[in-house]
Amino acid sequence: MNKQVISPRKTLSLDTSTASLVVAVMEEGNLLAEQKITAERNHSVFLITAIEEALQEAGVNKHELTGIATGVGPGSYTGIRIGVTTAKTLAWSLRLPVAGFSSLAALGLGGWAAGTSQPLEAFAAAATGPSAPGTAGSPAEWIIPLMDARRGQVYTALFEAAPGELPRRLEPDGIRLMERWVSALAGRLAALAPQARPSAVWFTGETAVHGQAAEALRPLLGEGLQFMPYELEGAAAGLLGAERLLAGESDELHTLVPNYTQLSEAEANQQRG
């Protein structure tokens, strides 16, 4: 009896929500090739070429792909639209599933990995299934990605993770006033017993603009408060895209839309007033 040979699954991920246009070609959670171009206002000019070059570098024909993933934001309105539209068009033309992932989650994963000196390759197993034995008991850390949204606002979220694990979401993506966000985080930390607090809290991404506001958490965290300036990389986007697609998850092609986010009504009223 002949055994069926199952080819490794290959996925394409892209993200255009920040100044960094990134593309990654993955095989079962492992990075084959990536592209990164910093051209915030010209993503539409470079994206198709970046995809073609990544596929060529990986030695993968587009017809070998088993799924397409795209960052859905939040971030640049124009940038997100370019990425989501391109991913949907590719998925439709190649008759492949398409999956959206949080651009903030990718930013948080990549920045935290860089800050803790974890190679992104170490997360390949986590992208294809449950965490490896022994990692679940590691001390948890918080990850807070930041994208500047101007006028004291940030696109941000809250995640928790331990070495070798992909981040788990604790708070949704949103646009928030940084001072109110830091106050909310301080309240959350203060409500925890000291032994239940995260071993470290990482602000990552565009930290230069909002790092001073985050220093208000220093009395609660001491040396556990960490900052990691970071620009999104293809490998981080590739891991989160592969995680969804390899799990058999996808989005409906015609209803997948960017996550632009908006201020809560209370915050918007406060800003206007």
Beta strands, then each sheet from edge to edge (+ up, - down):
strand 1: 10-15
strand 2: 20-27
strand 3: 30-38
strand 4: 67-71
strand 5: 98-101
strand 6: 141-150
strand 7: 153-161
strand 8: 168-177
strand 9: 201-205
strand 10: 225-229
sheet 1: 3+ 2- 1+ 4+ 5+
sheet 2: 8+ 7- 6+ 9+ 10+
end
